[in-house]
Amino acid sequence: MRVYIGIDWSEQSHAVCYMNAAGAVLQERVIAHQVEGLGQLEADRQALGVSVEEVWIGLETAHNLLIDFLLDRGYPHLYVL
């Protein structure tokens, strides 16, 4: 199952929206810009039962802790907007 994750980045927190291939929202949350908050992304992915290869991420910034976190975990479909 392909899952799309849109992330609205800010310096303190990130608004995250998980959608399926039909565009239906599966989950929305705000995560802290901290290691614990970023770890919530992994927990959510695992709870949805999808591999990193099945996740497509759109993100509005190119260089920060969040990008490094996702790249370090092998997300192949990371698109910086």
Secondary structure, DSSP 8 states (H G I E B T S, - for coil): --EEEEEEE-SSEEEEEEEETT--EEEEEEEESSHHHHHHHHHHHHHHT--GGGEEEEES-SSSHHHHHHHHTT-SEEEE-
